[in-house]
Amino acid sequence: MASQIEDTGTRRVQVADPGPLGLAAFALTTFILSMANAGWMPAAAAPVFLTVALFYGGFTQIIAGSWEFFNRNTFGATAFSSYGAFWIALATLILLEIRHVVVFGAAGGAALGTFLLAWTIFTVYMMFASFRLNGALTAVFVALVLAFVCLTVGAYTGSATWTQWGGYTGVLTALLAWYTSAAGVINGVSGRTVLPVWPYSH
């Protein structure tokens, strides 16, 4: 689906919808990290998340967020730019810890918990904003709030069970985000609704 963006003159520029790309990048990165948190992949394989977080979940989402600014889509611009920065920040933090540039020691749980708590708060108000958009996107944010809550509690308490549940809800979040992304792509190229997203009436 293309959007027409008016520039400072009289010309109008055709811009493709960046939403499906941003959602796909978010979904894939969330899926890989959540598979690790859920214990569904070997611990030795978990670092594969880092490159995906930096380039697809991070860099690509920020690009999608930048195009949403051109689309005058405040929600999309805020969401994609913010979660892109989230993945870059998380991957960088892990790399700094691996290289012992940052050593939290016994405060590691509090550091990660506070980081996740802040993102939980952000995600909660984005969830409420999604109630003005469509049901598919709201489902993504409801699941993401649950995932962040579980991961935050797991980090603060050191509970592997809470972290594992964060992985389960994270996988659900990824699947919902992939569906919403697929709907944007397939409906766009089909010129009709193939996968419903249940838009709200205002």
Residue, then its C-alpha position, 0 to 999 in steps of 0.5 A: m500500500a503506497s502513501q502520498i506524502e506532500d513535501t515543502g513544495t507542490r510535489r507529492v511523493q509516493v511512499a510504500d507503507p513501511g508498517p509491514l517491514g517494521l512489524a516483520a523485523f520486530a517479529l523475527t527478532t522477538f521470535i529468536l530471543s523468545m525461543a532462547n528465553a523459553g528454553w527452546m534452543p540450546a544456550a550456545a545458539a542464543p548469541v545468534f540473536l545479537t546480529v539479528a537485533l543489531f541489523y534487522g530488529g534494530f537498524t531496519q526498524i529505525i528505517a521503518g520508523s523514519w519512513e513513518f514520520f514521512n507518512r505522518n504516522t505518529f504511532g508507527a514512527t514512535a513504535f518502530s523507532s523506539y523498538g529499533a533502539f530497544w534491540i540495538a540497546l539490548a544487543t549492545l548491553i549484552l556485547l559489553e557484558i560479554r567483553h567485560v566492559v560493563v560488569f554489573g555483578a550482583a546488581g545484574g538483575a536490578a539493572l536488567g529489571t529496571f531496563l525492562l520495567a522502563w520498556t514495559i511502561f512505554t509498551v503499556y501506553m502504546m498498547f492503549a494507543s493501539f485501541r484506536l487502530n486495529g484488533a491485530l495490532t492491539a493483540v500484538f501489544v497486549a501480548l508484548v505487555l505480558a511478555f515484558v511483565c514476565l521478563t521484568v519480574g524474572a530479571y528482578t527476582g532471578s526466577a527462571t520460570w518467569t523468564q521462561w513464561g516471558g519467552y512463551t508470551g514473546v513467541l506469541t507476540a512474534l507470531l501475532a506481529w508476523y500475522t499483522s505484517a503478512a496482512g499488510v503485505i498480502n492485502g496490499v498486493s491483492g488490493r483487497t482484504v485477504l487477512p483481516v486486521w479488524p479495524y476499529s470504527h471511530 
